[in-house]
């Protein structure tokens, strides 16, 4: 059961009151907790994370498109990437207080999972996926208007860059190139995975990168390639 204190905080601070409380519970349930409490037949947040990722991307993309009419496509892409990155979404999770109410298994709790940025990013996405299913896109945008959009307007993300986009622009200065990110290896258990990614340009490996997600490993590989070019 989700702590009533959290539902009260959501209502008071953000005017959010879930009609389907099961959606909120699912969004805050880590697979380790679901596995430890199989008798409750809980579903973990991963499917909602998938949906929330798409909901947030389109919501933020539309906001940027409408509010920065003079900004070229490349700058819009870099700005969006800075907003939807792990550091930003995990920060938003903490601002809302989501980190305090995630249901995590005892083992993961002991390992400090509750403060793991990658987990907080996932749950923030899942929360927005749940909110979308419960009350639609309009409610998600209303929530983002309190949490995310004011920080965009304040220029909080304007000085960050996306290594993948920067690399793509640099490589394409002299013409079209074929860029691919290939998974070399995937190690570790379900909750502590490590990916190694190869950056392939015109069928030639130019760098490799590692990370706790494919996205992070790709960013690392792109950064390595940029370092080589400078």
C-alpha positions, 0 to 999 in steps of 0.5 A: 500500500502507498503511504497516505502521506504521499498521496496527501502531499501530491494532492496538496502540492500538485493537485494530483489525486489518483483515481486508480491507486493501483497505477500509482502503487505500480509506478512506485514498486521495484521488481525486488519488492514485488519478488519479495511479496509475491503473495500480493501479486504486485506489478513492478514499474517497468512497463509504466516506465516505458510509457512514461518515457514516451509521454515525457519526451513528447510533452517536453518536445512540444513545450520546446517547439512552442516556446522557442520558435527561433531555436534551430533543430539541433539546439532543440535536440540538445536542450531536450537531451539535457532535460530528459537525462538521468541527472535531471529526472532523478532530481525531479524525483527528489523534488517531488519526494518520490524517492521516499516512497518507492517500494524496494526489496530489503536487499536492494534497500541495503545496497542503497538503491533508493538513492540510485539516480538511474532508479529515480529516473525510471520511477519518475518516468513510471509516475508520469506514465501512471498519471497519463493513464489515470488522467490523460496528457493534460494532467501530465502537462499541468504537473510538468508546468509545476516541476519541469517547465519553469526550470527550462524557462529559467535556463537551467539546462541551456549550458548542457550538451548531448555528446551523441548529438555533438558528435553527429553534427561534427561527423556530418560537417563534411557530408553524410556518414553512417553512425551506429551504436552496437552492444558489445556486452551486457553483464551483471544481474537484472538490477546491476547491469553494465553495458559496453557499446561500440560506436561504429562510423561507416562500418569502422569502430572508432570508440567504445563506452560503458555504462549502467544503461545503453543510453549511458554507454552510448553517451560515453562512447560518443564522448570518447570519440569527441575526445579523440577528435579534439 
